[in-house]
Amino acid sequence: MHIPRLSTAVSLLLLISSTTSTPLAQVNPSQNALTLAALPTSQLLACLEPLGAKVLTSNDPKYNEERYVFDLRYTYLPQVIVMASSVSDVQTAVKCAAASKVAVAPRSGGHSYEGYSIGGQDGSLVIDLGGFTSVTVKNGVAKVGAGVRLGKLYLELFNQGGYTLNAGTCPSVGIGGHALGGGFGLLGPKYGLLIDRITEMQVVNAQGQLLTVSATSNPDLFYALRGAGGGSYGIVTEFTILPIKPTPVVTSYSYNWKLEDYAAVLGAFADFQLLVSDDIGIKLNVGPNGLRMSGLFEGTKDDQLRAMAPFFAKVPKPEKSDVREGRYIDAQLRLASIPNDPKDINALLLKVDPLTRKGKSLVYPKALKASSIALLGKWAAIKPNGARVTFFLVTIWGGAVAKVPENSTAFIHRNAHSVIEFMVDWTKNPNTHGEDCEACLEWMNDMYTEFLDDFRANYGPVRGYQNYIDLKIPNWQDAYYGSALPRLKQIKRVVDPENTFRFPQSIPLQ
Protein backbone atom coordinates (compact mmCIF):
# COMPACT_ATOMS: atom_id res chain seq x y z
CA MET A 1 0.00 0.00 0.00
CA HIS A 2 2.83 2.39 0.90
CA ILE A 3 6.05 2.02 -1.11
CA PRO A 4 8.32 5.08 -1.01
CA ARG A 5 9.92 6.01 -4.31
CA LEU A 6 13.60 6.85 -4.63
CA SER A 7 12.79 10.53 -5.06
CA THR A 8 10.84 10.48 -1.79
CA ALA A 9 13.78 9.02 0.08
CA VAL A 10 16.24 11.48 -1.45
CA SER A 11 13.95 14.43 -0.67
CA LEU A 12 13.73 13.38 2.97
CA LEU A 13 17.49 12.96 3.11
CA LEU A 14 18.02 16.47 1.74
CA LEU A 15 15.48 17.85 4.19
CA ILE A 16 17.29 16.29 7.13
CA SER A 17 20.61 17.66 5.89
CA SER A 18 19.20 21.16 5.49
CA THR A 19 17.68 21.36 8.94
CA THR A 20 20.72 20.47 11.01
CA SER A 21 24.46 21.00 10.81
CA THR A 22 24.99 17.62 12.43
CA PRO A 23 26.08 15.00 9.88
CA LEU A 24 23.84 12.11 9.02
CA ALA A 25 24.33 8.81 10.79
CA GLN A 26 26.65 6.46 8.98
CA VAL A 27 24.97 4.96 5.92
CA ASN A 28 25.59 1.34 5.09
CA PRO A 29 26.36 1.27 1.32
CA SER A 30 24.02 -1.69 0.94
CA GLN A 31 21.04 0.25 2.25
CA ASN A 32 18.47 1.02 -0.41
CA ALA A 33 16.10 3.95 -0.77
CA LEU A 34 13.52 2.36 1.50
CA THR A 35 15.96 2.41 4.40
CA LEU A 36 17.33 5.87 3.62
CA ALA A 37 13.87 7.34 4.05
CA ALA A 38 13.98 6.24 7.68
CA LEU A 39 17.52 7.36 8.45
CA PRO A 40 17.80 9.52 11.59
CA THR A 41 20.44 12.18 12.05
CA SER A 42 23.43 11.49 14.25
CA GLN A 43 22.19 14.36 16.44
CA LEU A 44 18.97 12.47 17.16
CA LEU A 45 20.77 9.19 17.77
CA ALA A 46 23.25 10.83 20.12
CA CYS A 47 20.41 12.35 22.10
CA LEU A 48 18.68 8.97 22.37
CA GLU A 49 21.87 7.09 23.28
CA PRO A 50 21.00 6.86 27.03
CA LEU A 51 18.05 4.63 26.08
CA GLY A 52 20.42 2.00 24.68
CA ALA A 53 18.80 -1.08 23.13
CA LYS A 54 15.33 0.43 23.50
CA VAL A 55 16.08 2.52 20.40
CA LEU A 56 15.43 0.72 17.11
CA THR A 57 16.54 2.10 13.74
CA SER A 58 16.40 0.56 10.29
CA ASN A 59 19.80 -1.05 10.97
CA ASP A 60 18.31 -3.07 13.83
CA PRO A 61 17.00 -6.59 13.10
CA LYS A 62 13.98 -5.88 15.31
CA TYR A 63 13.03 -2.72 13.43
CA ASN A 64 10.83 -4.35 10.80
CA GLU A 65 9.22 -6.63 13.35
CA GLU A 66 8.18 -3.60 15.39
CA ARG A 67 7.39 -1.42 12.37
CA TYR A 68 4.49 -3.57 11.23
CA VAL A 69 1.37 -3.21 13.33
CA PHE A 70 -2.12 -4.75 13.27
CA ASP A 71 -3.02 -3.51 9.79
CA LEU A 72 -0.52 -4.89 7.31
CA ARG A 73 -1.43 -2.35 4.61
CA TYR A 74 0.80 0.25 6.16
CA THR A 75 4.56 0.14 5.74
CA TYR A 76 5.59 3.63 6.80
CA LEU A 77 9.21 4.06 7.81
CA PRO A 78 9.82 5.64 11.21
CA GLN A 79 13.24 7.16 11.75
CA VAL A 80 13.30 5.58 15.18
CA ILE A 81 11.10 3.29 17.26
CA VAL A 82 11.57 3.67 21.01
CA MET A 83 10.43 0.67 23.05
CA ALA A 84 9.73 2.69 26.18
CA SER A 85 9.36 1.02 29.55
CA SER A 86 9.40 4.01 31.90
CA VAL A 87 8.16 7.57 32.04
CA SER A 88 11.74 8.82 31.80
CA ASP A 89 12.14 6.86 28.55
CA VAL A 90 9.15 8.68 27.11
CA GLN A 91 10.41 12.04 28.34
CA THR A 92 13.84 11.51 26.79
CA ALA A 93 12.36 10.39 23.47
CA VAL A 94 10.01 13.37 23.26
CA LYS A 95 12.73 15.87 24.12
CA CYS A 96 15.08 14.39 21.53
CA ALA A 97 12.43 14.34 18.83
CA ALA A 98 11.44 17.93 19.55
CA ALA A 99 15.05 19.08 19.40
CA SER A 100 15.45 17.43 16.00
CA LYS A 101 12.06 18.61 14.71
CA VAL A 102 10.89 15.02 14.26
CA ALA A 103 7.19 14.15 14.56
CA VAL A 104 6.28 11.99 17.54
CA ALA A 105 3.76 9.15 17.23
CA PRO A 106 2.65 7.26 20.37
CA ARG A 107 1.62 3.62 19.99
CA SER A 108 -0.51 1.72 22.48
CA GLY A 109 -2.00 -1.26 20.62
CA GLY A 110 -1.23 -0.37 17.01
CA HIS A 111 -4.79 -0.61 15.68
CA SER A 112 -5.07 2.74 13.89
CA TYR A 113 -7.17 2.39 10.74
CA GLU A 114 -4.76 4.69 8.85
CA GLY A 115 -1.41 3.46 10.13
CA TYR A 116 -0.97 6.36 12.54
CA SER A 117 0.50 3.98 15.12
CA ILE A 118 3.66 4.09 13.00
CA GLY A 119 3.33 7.78 12.22
CA GLY A 120 1.05 7.77 9.18
CA GLN A 121 4.04 9.10 7.22
CA ASP A 122 7.73 8.34 6.82
CA GLY A 123 10.25 9.82 9.21
CA SER A 124 8.40 9.88 12.55
CA LEU A 125 9.69 8.84 15.94
CA VAL A 126 7.37 6.14 17.27
CA ILE A 127 7.13 5.68 21.04
CA ASP A 128 5.85 2.20 21.76
CA LEU A 129 4.03 1.96 25.10
CA GLY A 130 3.98 -1.83 25.27
CA GLY A 131 6.03 -1.64 28.46
CA PHE A 132 3.25 0.21 30.29
CA THR A 133 0.94 -2.69 31.14
CA SER A 134 0.51 -2.40 34.90
CA VAL A 135 -3.06 -2.63 36.23
CA THR A 136 -3.74 -2.12 39.93
CA VAL A 137 -7.04 -1.65 41.75
CA LYS A 138 -7.16 -0.11 45.20
CA ASN A 139 -10.21 1.19 47.04
CA GLY A 140 -12.34 0.98 43.91
CA VAL A 141 -9.91 2.99 41.76
CA ALA A 142 -7.85 1.51 38.92
CA LYS A 143 -4.42 2.69 37.79
CA VAL A 144 -3.92 1.49 34.23
CA GLY A 145 -0.78 1.65 32.11
CA ALA A 146 -1.39 3.22 28.70
CA GLY A 147 0.04 0.25 26.80
CA VAL A 148 -2.20 -2.46 28.22
CA ARG A 149 -4.50 -4.25 25.78
CA LEU A 150 -8.16 -4.65 26.58
CA GLY A 151 -8.04 -8.43 26.99
CA LYS A 152 -5.34 -8.23 29.65
CA LEU A 153 -7.06 -5.25 31.23
CA TYR A 154 -10.36 -7.10 31.61
CA LEU A 155 -8.59 -10.13 33.06
CA GLU A 156 -6.62 -8.04 35.56
CA LEU A 157 -9.69 -6.10 36.68
CA PHE A 158 -11.61 -9.35 37.16
CA ASN A 159 -8.81 -10.93 39.16
CA GLN A 160 -8.52 -7.87 41.41
CA GLY A 161 -12.06 -7.78 42.70
CA GLY A 162 -14.45 -8.79 39.94
CA TYR A 163 -14.33 -5.42 38.17
CA THR A 164 -14.67 -4.52 34.51
CA LEU A 165 -14.85 -1.45 32.25
CA ASN A 166 -17.22 0.01 29.67
CA ALA A 167 -14.80 -0.43 26.77
CA GLY A 168 -14.67 -2.32 23.48
CA THR A 169 -14.74 -6.04 22.82
CA CYS A 170 -11.55 -6.59 20.76
CA PRO A 171 -8.95 -7.96 23.22
CA SER A 172 -5.87 -6.84 21.27
CA VAL A 173 -6.83 -3.15 21.10
CA GLY A 174 -4.66 -0.94 23.30
CA ILE A 175 -6.42 1.21 25.86
CA GLY A 176 -4.51 4.36 24.83
CA GLY A 177 -6.04 5.25 21.48
CA HIS A 178 -9.32 3.55 22.33
CA ALA A 179 -9.88 5.64 25.45
CA LEU A 180 -8.62 8.93 24.03
CA GLY A 181 -10.97 8.63 21.04
CA GLY A 182 -13.97 8.21 23.34
CA GLY A 183 -14.03 4.48 23.99
CA PHE A 184 -17.50 3.10 23.22
CA GLY A 185 -18.36 -0.41 24.34
CA LEU A 186 -21.42 -2.56 24.90
CA LEU A 187 -21.83 -1.19 28.44
CA GLY A 188 -22.07 2.32 26.98
CA PRO A 189 -25.85 2.71 27.30
CA LYS A 190 -25.61 2.04 31.05
CA TYR A 191 -22.24 3.52 32.01
CA GLY A 192 -21.36 5.93 29.20
CA LEU A 193 -18.09 6.12 27.30
CA LEU A 194 -14.76 5.01 28.70
CA ILE A 195 -13.64 8.66 28.90
CA ASP A 196 -16.53 9.23 31.32
CA ARG A 197 -14.85 6.89 33.85
CA ILE A 198 -11.40 8.48 33.55
CA THR A 199 -10.63 10.85 36.42
CA GLU A 200 -6.94 11.54 35.88
CA MET A 201 -4.08 10.95 33.46
CA GLN A 202 -0.30 11.14 33.61
CA VAL A 203 0.86 12.87 30.43
CA VAL A 204 4.26 13.69 28.94
CA ASN A 205 3.89 16.97 27.07
CA ALA A 206 5.79 18.37 24.08
CA GLN A 207 8.47 19.79 26.39
CA GLY A 208 9.06 16.39 27.97
CA GLN A 209 7.43 17.35 31.26
CA LEU A 210 5.23 14.91 33.17
CA LEU A 211 1.85 16.47 33.92
CA THR A 212 -1.03 15.34 36.07
CA VAL A 213 -4.16 16.03 34.04
CA SER A 214 -7.62 16.06 35.61
CA ALA A 215 -10.68 18.24 36.06
CA THR A 216 -8.70 20.41 38.50
CA SER A 217 -5.16 20.10 37.10
CA ASN A 218 -4.64 21.22 33.51
CA PRO A 219 -8.41 21.14 32.89
CA ASP A 220 -8.20 22.32 29.26
CA LEU A 221 -5.91 19.43 28.42
CA PHE A 222 -8.25 17.09 30.33
CA TYR A 223 -11.07 18.30 28.08
CA ALA A 224 -9.07 17.81 24.86
CA LEU A 225 -7.64 14.40 25.70
CA ARG A 226 -11.10 12.96 26.31
CA GLY A 227 -12.26 12.57 22.74
CA ALA A 228 -9.45 14.15 20.68
CA GLY A 229 -6.36 12.99 22.54
CA GLY A 230 -5.06 10.25 20.29
CA GLY A 231 -1.58 11.49 19.44
CA SER A 232 -2.25 15.24 19.17
CA TYR A 233 -1.39 16.70 22.58
CA GLY A 234 1.04 14.48 24.42
CA ILE A 235 1.66 10.92 25.50
CA VAL A 236 -0.51 9.47 28.21
CA THR A 237 1.46 6.97 30.27
CA GLU A 238 -1.19 6.13 32.88
CA PHE A 239 -4.95 6.42 33.34
CA THR A 240 -6.83 6.63 36.60
CA ILE A 241 -10.22 5.03 36.00
CA LEU A 242 -13.29 4.20 38.06
CA PRO A 243 -13.94 0.54 37.25
CA ILE A 244 -17.38 -1.05 37.20
CA LYS A 245 -18.77 -3.87 39.33
CA PRO A 246 -21.08 -5.78 36.98
CA THR A 247 -24.06 -7.76 38.22
CA PRO A 248 -23.24 -11.28 39.49
CA VAL A 249 -25.18 -12.84 36.61
CA VAL A 250 -24.80 -11.62 33.04
CA THR A 251 -26.49 -13.01 29.93
CA SER A 252 -24.60 -13.06 26.65
CA TYR A 253 -26.48 -13.83 23.45
CA SER A 254 -26.34 -14.18 19.70
CA TYR A 255 -29.10 -14.53 17.10
CA ASN A 256 -28.73 -15.21 13.38
CA TRP A 257 -30.99 -14.42 10.40
CA LYS A 258 -30.72 -14.87 6.65
CA LEU A 259 -29.67 -11.78 4.73
CA GLU A 260 -33.07 -11.72 3.02
CA ASP A 261 -34.56 -10.76 6.42
CA TYR A 262 -32.43 -7.60 6.59
CA ALA A 263 -35.27 -5.07 6.17
CA ALA A 264 -37.37 -6.40 9.04
CA VAL A 265 -34.43 -7.03 11.36
CA LEU A 266 -32.67 -3.70 10.72
CA GLY A 267 -35.94 -1.76 10.94
CA ALA A 268 -36.77 -3.29 14.30
CA PHE A 269 -33.17 -2.85 15.45
CA ALA A 270 -33.21 0.86 14.64
CA ASP A 271 -36.52 1.41 16.43
CA PHE A 272 -35.37 -0.62 19.43
CA GLN A 273 -33.05 2.17 20.61
CA LEU A 274 -36.04 4.12 21.92
CA LEU A 275 -37.33 1.12 23.87
CA VAL A 276 -34.21 -0.76 24.90
CA SER A 277 -33.20 -1.04 28.54
CA ASP A 278 -29.85 0.50 29.43
CA ASP A 279 -28.95 -2.94 30.79
CA ILE A 280 -28.69 -4.21 27.21
CA GLY A 281 -25.53 -3.84 25.14
CA ILE A 282 -26.16 -4.76 21.53
CA LYS A 283 -24.55 -4.85 18.09
CA LEU A 284 -25.66 -6.16 14.71
CA ASN A 285 -23.27 -7.54 12.11
CA VAL A 286 -24.56 -7.48 8.52
CA GLY A 287 -22.67 -9.35 5.82
CA PRO A 288 -22.94 -11.72 2.85
CA ASN A 289 -23.71 -14.68 5.12
CA GLY A 290 -26.58 -12.95 6.90
CA LEU A 291 -27.20 -10.95 10.06
CA ARG A 292 -25.84 -11.72 13.50
CA MET A 293 -27.02 -9.79 16.54
CA SER A 294 -24.97 -10.23 19.69
CA GLY A 295 -24.41 -8.56 23.00
CA LEU A 296 -24.92 -8.81 26.71
CA PHE A 297 -27.51 -8.09 29.37
CA GLU A 298 -26.86 -7.39 33.04
CA GLY A 299 -29.28 -9.92 34.47
CA THR A 300 -30.74 -13.39 33.96
CA LYS A 301 -31.82 -15.08 30.74
CA ASP A 302 -35.48 -14.62 31.67
CA ASP A 303 -34.99 -10.91 32.27
CA GLN A 304 -33.06 -10.57 29.01
CA LEU A 305 -35.85 -12.22 27.06
CA ARG A 306 -38.44 -9.89 28.59
CA ALA A 307 -36.30 -6.83 27.87
CA MET A 308 -35.90 -7.82 24.22
CA ALA A 309 -39.51 -8.90 23.67
CA PRO A 310 -40.46 -5.66 21.82
CA PHE A 311 -37.73 -6.36 19.29
CA PHE A 312 -38.55 -10.02 18.74
CA ALA A 313 -42.22 -9.17 18.24
CA LYS A 314 -41.24 -7.37 15.00
CA VAL A 315 -38.75 -9.76 13.39
CA PRO A 316 -38.80 -13.23 11.82
CA LYS A 317 -37.74 -16.12 14.02
CA PRO A 318 -33.94 -16.37 14.10
CA GLU A 319 -32.32 -19.24 12.23
CA LYS A 320 -30.07 -19.84 15.20
CA SER A 321 -29.77 -18.52 18.75
CA ASP A 322 -27.30 -19.00 21.58
CA VAL A 323 -28.12 -17.46 24.97
CA ARG A 324 -25.90 -18.10 27.99
CA GLU A 325 -25.88 -17.07 31.63
CA GLY A 326 -22.58 -16.62 33.42
CA ARG A 327 -20.07 -14.20 34.81
CA TYR A 328 -19.34 -10.95 33.05
CA ILE A 329 -15.78 -12.04 32.29
CA ASP A 330 -17.18 -15.09 30.46
CA ALA A 331 -19.39 -12.81 28.37
CA GLN A 332 -16.37 -10.65 27.55
CA LEU A 333 -14.45 -13.70 26.39
CA ARG A 334 -17.32 -14.82 24.20
CA LEU A 335 -17.79 -11.40 22.61
CA ALA A 336 -14.05 -11.10 21.88
CA SER A 337 -14.58 -13.22 18.74
CA ILE A 338 -11.61 -15.46 19.51
CA PRO A 339 -11.56 -18.49 17.18
CA ASN A 340 -13.03 -21.78 18.47
CA ASP A 341 -15.06 -20.10 21.24
CA PRO A 342 -12.62 -20.84 24.09
CA LYS A 343 -13.96 -21.15 27.63
CA ASP A 344 -10.73 -20.41 29.56
CA ILE A 345 -10.76 -16.70 30.37
CA ASN A 346 -6.98 -16.58 29.96
CA ALA A 347 -7.66 -16.76 26.22
CA LEU A 348 -8.23 -12.99 26.51
CA LEU A 349 -4.43 -12.76 26.50
CA LEU A 350 -4.08 -14.50 23.14
CA LYS A 351 -2.39 -12.56 20.37
CA VAL A 352 -4.71 -11.68 17.49
CA ASP A 353 -3.23 -12.20 14.03
CA PRO A 354 -2.66 -9.03 11.99
CA LEU A 355 -4.63 -8.52 8.80
CA THR A 356 -4.96 -6.24 5.78
CA ARG A 357 -8.08 -4.10 5.79
CA LYS A 358 -9.87 -0.84 5.16
CA GLY A 359 -12.49 0.62 7.48
CA LYS A 360 -14.77 3.64 7.61
CA SER A 361 -17.67 4.85 9.75
CA LEU A 362 -20.73 7.08 9.98
CA VAL A 363 -22.40 8.37 13.14
CA TYR A 364 -26.18 8.59 12.77
CA PRO A 365 -28.04 11.17 14.89
CA LYS A 366 -31.41 9.45 14.51
CA ALA A 367 -32.91 6.10 13.64
CA LEU A 368 -31.86 4.59 10.31
CA LYS A 369 -34.31 5.43 7.56
CA ALA A 370 -35.59 2.93 5.01
CA SER A 371 -33.15 4.23 2.39
CA SER A 372 -30.17 3.55 4.67
CA ILE A 373 -31.44 0.09 5.52
CA ALA A 374 -31.89 -0.66 1.82
CA LEU A 375 -28.25 0.30 1.20
CA LEU A 376 -27.12 -2.06 3.95
CA GLY A 377 -29.02 -4.90 2.33
CA LYS A 378 -27.76 -4.06 -1.15
CA TRP A 379 -24.06 -3.80 -0.32
CA ALA A 380 -23.99 -6.64 2.20
CA ALA A 381 -24.92 -8.97 -0.65
CA ILE A 382 -21.92 -7.88 -2.73
CA LYS A 383 -18.58 -9.41 -1.80
CA PRO A 384 -15.70 -8.17 -3.97
CA ASN A 385 -13.20 -10.53 -5.53
CA GLY A 386 -10.25 -11.05 -3.22
CA ALA A 387 -12.09 -10.10 -0.03
CA ARG A 388 -11.79 -12.40 2.94
CA VAL A 389 -14.45 -10.63 5.00
CA THR A 390 -16.85 -7.74 4.42
CA PHE A 391 -19.27 -6.51 7.05
CA PHE A 392 -21.28 -3.62 8.42
CA LEU A 393 -21.29 -3.39 12.22
CA VAL A 394 -24.26 -1.41 13.55
CA THR A 395 -24.16 -0.44 17.24
CA ILE A 396 -26.91 1.27 19.23
CA TRP A 397 -25.79 4.20 21.37
CA GLY A 398 -27.86 6.45 23.63
CA GLY A 399 -28.53 5.99 27.34
CA ALA A 400 -25.71 7.19 29.59
CA VAL A 401 -23.61 8.28 26.60
CA ALA A 402 -26.15 11.01 25.86
CA LYS A 403 -26.51 12.14 29.48
CA VAL A 404 -23.07 13.76 29.62
CA PRO A 405 -23.11 17.38 28.37
CA GLU A 406 -21.52 17.59 24.93
CA ASN A 407 -19.26 20.51 25.89
CA SER A 408 -17.77 18.73 28.92
CA THR A 409 -15.41 16.68 26.75
CA ALA A 410 -14.08 16.89 23.19
CA PHE A 411 -16.34 14.01 22.14
CA ILE A 412 -19.13 15.55 20.03
CA HIS A 413 -21.20 12.44 19.25
CA ARG A 414 -23.13 12.32 22.53
CA ASN A 415 -26.52 12.37 20.83
CA ALA A 416 -25.72 9.58 18.38
CA HIS A 417 -28.52 7.11 17.79
CA SER A 418 -26.26 4.51 16.20
CA VAL A 419 -22.91 4.06 14.49
CA ILE A 420 -22.07 1.98 11.43
CA GLU A 421 -18.58 0.62 10.92
CA PHE A 422 -17.85 -0.37 7.32
CA MET A 423 -15.11 -2.98 6.91
CA VAL A 424 -13.37 -5.10 4.30
CA ASP A 425 -10.25 -7.20 4.81
CA TRP A 426 -8.42 -9.43 2.40
CA THR A 427 -5.59 -11.33 4.04
CA LYS A 428 -4.31 -12.57 7.38
CA ASN A 429 -0.90 -13.62 6.06
CA PRO A 430 1.60 -12.05 8.51
CA ASN A 431 4.28 -12.13 5.83
CA THR A 432 2.29 -9.94 3.44
CA HIS A 433 2.91 -6.21 3.80
CA GLY A 434 1.56 -3.28 1.84
CA GLU A 435 -0.57 -5.25 -0.58
CA ASP A 436 -3.89 -3.74 -1.66
CA CYS A 437 -6.92 -5.55 -3.00
CA GLU A 438 -8.06 -3.13 -5.68
CA ALA A 439 -11.49 -4.73 -6.01
CA CYS A 440 -11.95 -4.48 -2.23
CA LEU A 441 -11.04 -0.80 -2.16
CA GLU A 442 -13.27 -0.10 -5.15
CA TRP A 443 -16.14 -1.85 -3.35
CA MET A 444 -15.49 0.24 -0.24
CA ASN A 445 -15.33 3.54 -2.13
CA ASP A 446 -18.39 2.92 -4.30
CA MET A 447 -20.42 1.69 -1.35
CA TYR A 448 -19.39 4.53 0.96
CA THR A 449 -20.17 7.13 -1.72
CA GLU A 450 -23.78 5.93 -1.79
CA PHE A 451 -23.98 5.98 2.00
CA LEU A 452 -22.58 9.53 2.07
CA ASP A 453 -25.20 10.74 -0.42
CA ASP A 454 -27.92 9.11 1.67
CA PHE A 455 -26.49 10.56 4.89
CA ARG A 456 -26.39 14.12 3.57
CA ALA A 457 -29.95 13.84 2.28
CA ASN A 458 -31.41 12.45 5.51
CA TYR A 459 -29.24 13.22 8.52
CA GLY A 460 -27.24 16.43 8.04
CA PRO A 461 -23.48 17.13 8.12
CA VAL A 462 -21.31 14.03 7.83
CA ARG A 463 -20.14 12.65 11.17
CA GLY A 464 -17.67 9.82 11.81
CA TYR A 465 -16.30 8.02 14.86
CA GLN A 466 -12.67 9.03 15.32
CA ASN A 467 -11.69 5.58 16.61
CA TYR A 468 -12.50 4.33 13.10
CA ILE A 469 -10.38 7.09 11.62
CA ASP A 470 -10.45 7.55 7.84
CA LEU A 471 -8.24 9.91 5.86
CA LYS A 472 -10.80 10.23 3.07
CA ILE A 473 -13.91 11.06 5.07
CA PRO A 474 -15.21 14.42 3.79
CA ASN A 475 -14.07 17.39 5.90
CA TRP A 476 -12.56 15.17 8.58
CA GLN A 477 -11.97 17.96 11.09
CA ASP A 478 -15.69 18.74 11.20
CA ALA A 479 -16.76 15.10 10.88
CA TYR A 480 -14.81 14.03 13.95
CA TYR A 481 -14.66 17.17 16.10
CA GLY A 482 -17.41 19.55 14.93
CA SER A 483 -18.13 22.41 17.31
CA ALA A 484 -15.22 21.39 19.57
CA LEU A 485 -12.63 22.16 16.89
CA PRO A 486 -11.93 25.87 17.66
CA ARG A 487 -11.24 25.08 21.32
CA LEU A 488 -9.15 22.04 20.39
CA LYS A 489 -6.96 24.16 18.11
CA GLN A 490 -6.53 26.79 20.80
CA ILE A 491 -5.44 24.15 23.33
CA LYS A 492 -3.05 22.68 20.75
CA ARG A 493 -1.38 26.05 20.25
CA VAL A 494 -0.82 26.35 24.01
CA VAL A 495 0.42 22.85 24.85
CA ASP A 496 2.22 21.93 21.61
CA PRO A 497 3.10 25.17 19.80
CA GLU A 498 5.79 23.47 17.65
CA ASN A 499 3.38 20.71 16.57
CA THR A 500 5.67 17.95 17.84
CA PHE A 501 2.75 15.52 18.12
CA ARG A 502 1.58 15.38 14.53
CA PHE A 503 0.27 13.00 11.92
CA PRO A 504 -1.97 13.51 8.86
CA GLN A 505 -5.14 13.88 10.96
CA SER A 506 -3.80 15.34 14.20
CA ILE A 507 -5.43 18.45 15.61
CA PRO A 508 -3.83 21.36 13.69
CA LEU A 509 -2.49 24.58 15.14
CA GLN A 510 -4.66 26.71 12.86
VENTANOR-V939689 format. One record per backbone hydrogen bond with DSSP energy under -1.0 kcal/mol. NH is the residue of the N-H (numbers start at 1). CO is the residue of the C=O. If there is no record, write none. Layout:
# VENTANOR-V939689
nh:co
NH:CO
NH:CO
This chain:
# VENTANOR-V939689
nh:co
9:5
10:6
11:7
12:8
13:9
14:10
15:11
16:12
17:13
18:14
19:15
25:40
31:28
36:32
37:33
38:35
39:36
42:23
45:41
46:42
47:43
48:44
51:48
52:49
54:51
55:52
56:81
60:57
63:60
66:62
67:63
68:64
70:110
72:355
74:71
79:124
80:124
81:56
82:126
83:54
84:82
84:128
90:86
91:87
92:88
93:89
94:90
95:91
96:92
97:93
98:94
99:95
100:96
101:98
102:97
104:500
105:125
107:127
115:112
118:115
119:116
120:115
123:77
125:103
126:80
127:105
128:82
129:107
132:129
136:143
138:141
141:138
142:241
143:136
144:239
145:134
146:237
147:132
148:145
150:173
151:171
153:149
154:150
155:151
156:152
157:153
158:154
159:155
160:156
161:158
162:158
163:157
164:244
167:165
173:170
175:148
178:174
179:175
180:176
181:177
182:179
188:185
191:187
192:188
194:183
195:182
196:193
197:194
199:240
200:240
201:213
202:238
203:211
204:235
205:209
208:205
211:203
213:201
214:217
222:218
223:219
224:220
225:221
226:222
227:180
227:225
228:224
229:180
231:229
235:204
237:202
238:202
239:144
240:200
241:142
242:197
244:164
250:326
251:297
252:324
253:295
254:322
255:293
256:320
257:291
261:258
262:259
265:261
266:262
267:263
268:264
269:265
270:266
271:267
272:268
274:271
275:272
276:272
280:277
281:296
283:294
284:394
285:292
286:392
287:290
290:287
291:257
292:285
293:255
294:283
295:253
296:281
297:251
298:279
299:297
304:300
305:301
306:302
307:303
308:304
312:308
313:309
314:311
319:256
320:256
322:254
324:252
326:250
331:327
332:328
333:329
334:330
335:331
337:334
341:338
347:344
348:345
349:346
350:347
355:70
356:427
358:424
360:422
362:420
363:463
364:418
373:369
374:370
375:371
376:372
377:373
378:374
379:375
380:376
382:379
387:384
388:425
389:425
391:423
392:286
393:421
394:284
395:419
396:282
397:417
400:189
401:398
408:405
410:223
410:226
416:413
417:364
418:364
419:395
420:362
421:393
422:360
423:391
424:358
425:389
426:356
432:429
434:72
441:437
442:438
443:439
444:440
445:441
446:442
447:443
448:444
449:445
450:446
451:447
452:448
453:449
454:450
455:451
456:452
457:453
458:454
459:455
460:455
464:479
468:465
473:470
479:475
480:476
481:477
482:478
484:481
485:482
488:484
489:485
490:486
491:487
492:488
493:489
494:490
495:491
496:492
499:496
502:500
506:503
